[in-house]
Amino acid sequence: MGPDGTRARRPEIEAFGRRHRCPVVPVDGSIRCRSAKNEK
């Protein structure tokens, strides 16, 4: 994790967001799926 990985998109993070229906997944490792649950 560093300045070089902050802008790098990992397939694992993208798959996790798609499985949890997350519109946006931060690179900090924090999953914010509350907005998606509140919107739907």
CHARMM internal coordinates of N, CA and C (Angstrom, degrees):
IC EDIT
DIST 1 N 1 CA 1.4741
DIST 1 CA 1 C 1.5320
ANGL 1 N 1 CA 1 C 109.66
DIST 1 C 2 N 1.2933
ANGL 1 CA 1 C 2 N 116.55
DIHE 1 N 1 CA 1 C 2 N 124.15
DIST 2 N 2 CA 1.4736
ANGL 1 C 2 N 2 CA 119.39
DIHE 1 CA 1 C 2 N 2 CA -179.74
DIST 2 CA 2 C 1.5173
ANGL 2 N 2 CA 2 C 111.08
DIHE 1 C 2 N 2 CA 2 C -171.44
DIST 2 C 3 N 1.2945
ANGL 2 CA 2 C 3 N 116.53
DIHE 2 N 2 CA 2 C 3 N -168.62
DIST 3 N 3 CA 1.4659
ANGL 2 C 3 N 3 CA 120.20
DIHE 2 CA 2 C 3 N 3 CA -179.41
DIST 3 CA 3 C 1.5256
ANGL 3 N 3 CA 3 C 111.53
DIHE 2 C 3 N 3 CA 3 C -63.39
DIST 3 C 4 N 1.3109
ANGL 3 CA 3 C 4 N 116.04
DIHE 3 N 3 CA 3 C 4 N -25.69
DIST 4 N 4 CA 1.4806
ANGL 3 C 4 N 4 CA 119.27
DIHE 3 CA 3 C 4 N 4 CA -179.22
DIST 4 CA 4 C 1.5268
ANGL 4 N 4 CA 4 C 109.88
DIHE 3 C 4 N 4 CA 4 C -81.79
DIST 4 C 5 N 1.3159
ANGL 4 CA 4 C 5 N 117.15
DIHE 4 N 4 CA 4 C 5 N -24.42
DIST 5 N 5 CA 1.4871
ANGL 4 C 5 N 5 CA 119.19
DIHE 4 CA 4 C 5 N 5 CA -177.30
DIST 5 CA 5 C 1.5253
ANGL 5 N 5 CA 5 C 110.53
DIHE 4 C 5 N 5 CA 5 C -97.91
DIST 5 C 6 N 1.3201
ANGL 5 CA 5 C 6 N 117.25
DIHE 5 N 5 CA 5 C 6 N -9.34
DIST 6 N 6 CA 1.4840
ANGL 5 C 6 N 6 CA 117.88
DIHE 5 CA 5 C 6 N 6 CA -178.21
DIST 6 CA 6 C 1.5327
ANGL 6 N 6 CA 6 C 108.92
DIHE 5 C 6 N 6 CA 6 C -69.10
DIST 6 C 7 N 1.2877
ANGL 6 CA 6 C 7 N 117.86
DIHE 6 N 6 CA 6 C 7 N -31.74
DIST 7 N 7 CA 1.4947
ANGL 6 C 7 N 7 CA 119.17
DIHE 6 CA 6 C 7 N 7 CA -176.53
DIST 7 CA 7 C 1.5250
ANGL 7 N 7 CA 7 C 108.54
DIHE 6 C 7 N 7 CA 7 C -100.34
DIST 7 C 8 N 1.3042
ANGL 7 CA 7 C 8 N 118.15
DIHE 7 N 7 CA 7 C 8 N 1.65
DIST 8 N 8 CA 1.4801
ANGL 7 C 8 N 8 CA 119.28
DIHE 7 CA 7 C 8 N 8 CA -178.88
DIST 8 CA 8 C 1.5320
ANGL 8 N 8 CA 8 C 109.87
DIHE 7 C 8 N 8 CA 8 C -90.60
DIST 8 C 9 N 1.3024
ANGL 8 CA 8 C 9 N 116.07
DIHE 8 N 8 CA 8 C 9 N 131.06
DIST 9 N 9 CA 1.4987
ANGL 8 C 9 N 9 CA 118.50
DIHE 8 CA 8 C 9 N 9 CA -178.73
DIST 9 CA 9 C 1.5209
ANGL 9 N 9 CA 9 C 108.35
DIHE 8 C 9 N 9 CA 9 C -94.22
DIST 9 C 10 N 1.2937
ANGL 9 CA 9 C 10 N 118.01
DIHE 9 N 9 CA 9 C 10 N 123.16
DIST 10 N 10 CA 1.4995
ANGL 9 C 10 N 10 CA 120.16
DIHE 9 CA 9 C 10 N 10 CA -178.20
DIST 10 CA 10 C 1.5267
ANGL 10 N 10 CA 10 C 108.92
DIHE 9 C 10 N 10 CA 10 C -96.67
DIST 10 C 11 N 1.2994
ANGL 10 CA 10 C 11 N 116.54
DIHE 10 N 10 CA 10 C 11 N 141.05
DIST 11 N 11 CA 1.4891
ANGL 10 C 11 N 11 CA 120.30
DIHE 10 CA 10 C 11 N 11 CA 179.68
DIST 11 CA 11 C 1.5153
ANGL 11 N 11 CA 11 C 110.67
DIHE 10 C 11 N 11 CA 11 C -61.46
DIST 11 C 12 N 1.3208
ANGL 11 CA 11 C 12 N 115.91
DIHE 11 N 11 CA 11 C 12 N -31.26
DIST 12 N 12 CA 1.4984
ANGL 11 C 12 N 12 CA 118.43
DIHE 11 CA 11 C 12 N 12 CA -179.55
DIST 12 CA 12 C 1.5211
ANGL 12 N 12 CA 12 C 109.96
DIHE 11 C 12 N 12 CA 12 C -66.29
DIST 12 C 13 N 1.3198
ANGL 12 CA 12 C 13 N 116.29
DIHE 12 N 12 CA 12 C 13 N -42.95
DIST 13 N 13 CA 1.4841
ANGL 12 C 13 N 13 CA 118.91
DIHE 12 CA 12 C 13 N 13 CA -179.09
DIST 13 CA 13 C 1.5292
ANGL 13 N 13 CA 13 C 109.65
DIHE 12 C 13 N 13 CA 13 C -67.71
DIST 13 C 14 N 1.3181
ANGL 13 CA 13 C 14 N 116.59
DIHE 13 N 13 CA 13 C 14 N -39.50
DIST 14 N 14 CA 1.4815
ANGL 13 C 14 N 14 CA 118.68
DIHE 13 CA 13 C 14 N 14 CA -179.15
DIST 14 CA 14 C 1.5270
ANGL 14 N 14 CA 14 C 109.86
DIHE 13 C 14 N 14 CA 14 C -66.68
DIST 14 C 15 N 1.3246
ANGL 14 CA 14 C 15 N 116.79
DIHE 14 N 14 CA 14 C 15 N -40.29
DIST 15 N 15 CA 1.4794
ANGL 14 C 15 N 15 CA 120.02
DIHE 14 CA 14 C 15 N 15 CA 179.90
DIST 15 CA 15 C 1.5247
ANGL 15 N 15 CA 15 C 109.06
DIHE 14 C 15 N 15 CA 15 C -66.33
DIST 15 C 16 N 1.3131
ANGL 15 CA 15 C 16 N 116.33
DIHE 15 N 15 CA 15 C 16 N -38.87
DIST 16 N 16 CA 1.4889
ANGL 15 C 16 N 16 CA 119.63
DIHE 15 CA 15 C 16 N 16 CA -179.49
DIST 16 CA 16 C 1.5258
ANGL 16 N 16 CA 16 C 108.86
DIHE 15 C 16 N 16 CA 16 C -63.00
DIST 16 C 17 N 1.3194
ANGL 16 CA 16 C 17 N 116.32
DIHE 16 N 16 CA 16 C 17 N -45.35
DIST 17 N 17 CA 1.4773
ANGL 16 C 17 N 17 CA 119.92
DIHE 16 CA 16 C 17 N 17 CA -179.84
DIST 17 CA 17 C 1.5300
ANGL 17 N 17 CA 17 C 110.12
DIHE 16 C 17 N 17 CA 17 C -63.82
DIST 17 C 18 N 1.2735
ANGL 17 CA 17 C 18 N 117.83
DIHE 17 N 17 CA 17 C 18 N -36.29
DIST 18 N 18 CA 1.4980
ANGL 17 C 18 N 18 CA 120.12
DIHE 17 CA 17 C 18 N 18 CA -178.25
DIST 18 CA 18 C 1.5118
ANGL 18 N 18 CA 18 C 108.54
DIHE 17 C 18 N 18 CA 18 C -72.84
DIST 18 C 19 N 1.2900
ANGL 18 CA 18 C 19 N 117.53
DIHE 18 N 18 CA 18 C 19 N -34.35
DIST 19 N 19 CA 1.5081
ANGL 18 C 19 N 19 CA 119.44
DIHE 18 CA 18 C 19 N 19 CA -178.33
DIST 19 CA 19 C 1.5212
ANGL 19 N 19 CA 19 C 107.77
DIHE 18 C 19 N 19 CA 19 C -73.88
DIST 19 C 20 N 1.3055
ANGL 19 CA 19 C 20 N 116.98
DIHE 19 N 19 CA 19 C 20 N -33.80
DIST 20 N 20 CA 1.4882
ANGL 19 C 20 N 20 CA 119.12
DIHE 19 CA 19 C 20 N 20 CA -178.77
DIST 20 CA 20 C 1.5289
ANGL 20 N 20 CA 20 C 110.48
DIHE 19 C 20 N 20 CA 20 C -94.73
DIST 20 C 21 N 1.3027
ANGL 20 CA 20 C 21 N 117.93
DIHE 20 N 20 CA 20 C 21 N 5.35
DIST 21 N 21 CA 1.4850
ANGL 20 C 21 N 21 CA 122.67
DIHE 20 CA 20 C 21 N 21 CA -178.44
DIST 21 CA 21 C 1.5279
ANGL 21 N 21 CA 21 C 108.83
DIHE 20 C 21 N 21 CA 21 C 56.05
DIST 21 C 22 N 1.3101
ANGL 21 CA 21 C 22 N 116.09
DIHE 21 N 21 CA 21 C 22 N 51.58
DIST 22 N 22 CA 1.4886
ANGL 21 C 22 N 22 CA 118.42
DIHE 21 CA 21 C 22 N 22 CA -179.87
DIST 22 CA 22 C 1.5281
ANGL 22 N 22 CA 22 C 108.90
DIHE 21 C 22 N 22 CA 22 C -98.12
DIST 22 C 23 N 1.3007
ANGL 22 CA 22 C 23 N 117.83
DIHE 22 N 22 CA 22 C 23 N 125.27
DIST 23 N 23 CA 1.4698
ANGL 22 C 23 N 23 CA 120.37
DIHE 22 CA 22 C 23 N 23 CA 179.24
DIST 23 CA 23 C 1.5241
ANGL 23 N 23 CA 23 C 111.19
DIHE 22 C 23 N 23 CA 23 C -69.71
DIST 23 C 24 N 1.3136
ANGL 23 CA 23 C 24 N 116.38
DIHE 23 N 23 CA 23 C 24 N -33.87
DIST 24 N 24 CA 1.4788
ANGL 23 C 24 N 24 CA 119.34
DIHE 23 CA 23 C 24 N 24 CA -178.86
DIST 24 CA 24 C 1.5230
ANGL 24 N 24 CA 24 C 109.92
DIHE 23 C 24 N 24 CA 24 C -141.68
DIST 24 C 25 N 1.3159
ANGL 24 CA 24 C 25 N 116.91
DIHE 24 N 24 CA 24 C 25 N 127.68
DIST 25 N 25 CA 1.4773
ANGL 24 C 25 N 25 CA 119.22
DIHE 24 CA 24 C 25 N 25 CA 179.37
DIST 25 CA 25 C 1.5237
ANGL 25 N 25 CA 25 C 109.36
DIHE 24 C 25 N 25 CA 25 C -116.91
DIST 25 C 26 N 1.3083
ANGL 25 CA 25 C 26 N 118.21
DIHE 25 N 25 CA 25 C 26 N 112.03
DIST 26 N 26 CA 1.4708
ANGL 25 C 26 N 26 CA 121.52
DIHE 25 CA 25 C 26 N 26 CA -179.03
DIST 26 CA 26 C 1.5229
ANGL 26 N 26 CA 26 C 111.81
DIHE 25 C 26 N 26 CA 26 C -65.51
DIST 26 C 27 N 1.3220
ANGL 26 CA 26 C 27 N 116.59
DIHE 26 N 26 CA 26 C 27 N 155.79
DIST 27 N 27 CA 1.4752
ANGL 26 C 27 N 27 CA 119.26
DIHE 26 CA 26 C 27 N 27 CA -179.40
DIST 27 CA 27 C 1.5262
ANGL 27 N 27 CA 27 C 110.08
DIHE 26 C 27 N 27 CA 27 C -82.29
DIST 27 C 28 N 1.3357
ANGL 27 CA 27 C 28 N 115.60
DIHE 27 N 27 CA 27 C 28 N -9.85
DIST 28 N 28 CA 1.4853
ANGL 27 C 28 N 28 CA 118.32
DIHE 27 CA 27 C 28 N 28 CA -179.74
DIST 28 CA 28 C 1.5282
ANGL 28 N 28 CA 28 C 110.09
DIHE 27 C 28 N 28 CA 28 C -65.62
DIST 28 C 29 N 1.3211
ANGL 28 CA 28 C 29 N 116.77
DIHE 28 N 28 CA 28 C 29 N -15.46
DIST 29 N 29 CA 1.4738
ANGL 28 C 29 N 29 CA 118.74
DIHE 28 CA 28 C 29 N 29 CA -178.35
DIST 29 CA 29 C 1.5179
ANGL 29 N 29 CA 29 C 109.65
DIHE 28 C 29 N 29 CA 29 C 96.79
DIST 29 C 30 N 1.3275
ANGL 29 CA 29 C 30 N 117.77
DIHE 29 N 29 CA 29 C 30 N 1.04
DIST 30 N 30 CA 1.4859
ANGL 29 C 30 N 30 CA 119.61
DIHE 29 CA 29 C 30 N 30 CA 179.80
DIST 30 CA 30 C 1.5289
ANGL 30 N 30 CA 30 C 108.90
DIHE 29 C 30 N 30 CA 30 C -89.59
DIST 30 C 31 N 1.2785
ANGL 30 CA 30 C 31 N 117.10
DIHE 30 N 30 CA 30 C 31 N 126.17
DIST 31 N 31 CA 1.4784
ANGL 30 C 31 N 31 CA 118.60
DIHE 30 CA 30 C 31 N 31 CA -179.49
DIST 31 CA 31 C 1.5294
ANGL 31 N 31 CA 31 C 109.54
DIHE 30 C 31 N 31 CA 31 C -92.39
DIST 31 C 32 N 1.3015
ANGL 31 CA 31 C 32 N 116.35
DIHE 31 N 31 CA 31 C 32 N 123.81
DIST 32 N 32 CA 1.5017
ANGL 31 C 32 N 32 CA 118.12
DIHE 31 CA 31 C 32 N 32 CA -179.10
DIST 32 CA 32 C 1.5210
ANGL 32 N 32 CA 32 C 107.70
DIHE 31 C 32 N 32 CA 32 C -112.86
DIST 32 C 33 N 1.2927
ANGL 32 CA 32 C 33 N 117.49
DIHE 32 N 32 CA 32 C 33 N 84.87
DIST 33 N 33 CA 1.4829
ANGL 32 C 33 N 33 CA 119.78
DIHE 32 CA 32 C 33 N 33 CA 179.02
DIST 33 CA 33 C 1.5183
ANGL 33 N 33 CA 33 C 109.17
DIHE 32 C 33 N 33 CA 33 C -103.40
DIST 33 C 34 N 1.3012
ANGL 33 CA 33 C 34 N 118.07
DIHE 33 N 33 CA 33 C 34 N 11.22
DIST 34 N 34 CA 1.5006
ANGL 33 C 34 N 34 CA 119.53
DIHE 33 CA 33 C 34 N 34 CA -177.97
DIST 34 CA 34 C 1.5307
ANGL 34 N 34 CA 34 C 108.26
DIHE 33 C 34 N 34 CA 34 C -74.01
DIST 34 C 35 N 1.3257
ANGL 34 CA 34 C 35 N 116.57
DIHE 34 N 34 CA 34 C 35 N -36.23
DIST 35 N 35 CA 1.4844
ANGL 34 C 35 N 35 CA 118.57
DIHE 34 CA 34 C 35 N 35 CA -178.08
DIST 35 CA 35 C 1.5362
ANGL 35 N 35 CA 35 C 109.25
DIHE 34 C 35 N 35 CA 35 C -63.85
DIST 35 C 36 N 1.2989
ANGL 35 CA 35 C 36 N 116.75
DIHE 35 N 35 CA 35 C 36 N -42.70
DIST 36 N 36 CA 1.4790
ANGL 35 C 36 N 36 CA 120.06
DIHE 35 CA 35 C 36 N 36 CA -178.44
DIST 36 CA 36 C 1.5250
ANGL 36 N 36 CA 36 C 109.42
DIHE 35 C 36 N 36 CA 36 C -65.09
DIST 36 C 37 N 1.3201
ANGL 36 CA 36 C 37 N 117.48
DIHE 36 N 36 CA 36 C 37 N -38.18
DIST 37 N 37 CA 1.4918
ANGL 36 C 37 N 37 CA 119.49
DIHE 36 CA 36 C 37 N 37 CA -178.61
DIST 37 CA 37 C 1.5312
ANGL 37 N 37 CA 37 C 108.76
DIHE 36 C 37 N 37 CA 37 C -72.89
DIST 37 C 38 N 1.3020
ANGL 37 CA 37 C 38 N 116.44
DIHE 37 N 37 CA 37 C 38 N -33.82
DIST 38 N 38 CA 1.4858
ANGL 37 C 38 N 38 CA 118.95
DIHE 37 CA 37 C 38 N 38 CA -179.04
DIST 38 CA 38 C 1.5288
ANGL 38 N 38 CA 38 C 109.53
DIHE 37 C 38 N 38 CA 38 C -73.56
DIST 38 C 39 N 1.3081
ANGL 38 CA 38 C 39 N 116.83
DIHE 38 N 38 CA 38 C 39 N -35.43
DIST 39 N 39 CA 1.4818
ANGL 38 C 39 N 39 CA 119.57
DIHE 38 CA 38 C 39 N 39 CA -177.38
DIST 39 CA 39 C 1.5220
ANGL 39 N 39 CA 39 C 110.10
DIHE 38 C 39 N 39 CA 39 C -72.05
DIST 39 C 40 N 1.3439
ANGL 39 CA 39 C 40 N 116.18
DIHE 39 N 39 CA 39 C 40 N -37.39
DIST 40 N 40 CA 1.4953
ANGL 39 C 40 N 40 CA 118.10
DIHE 39 CA 39 C 40 N 40 CA -176.93
DIST 40 CA 40 C 1.5011
ANGL 40 N 40 CA 40 C 107.48
DIHE 39 C 40 N 40 CA 40 C -95.31
END
COOR INIT
IC SEED 1 N 1 CA 1 C
IC BUILD
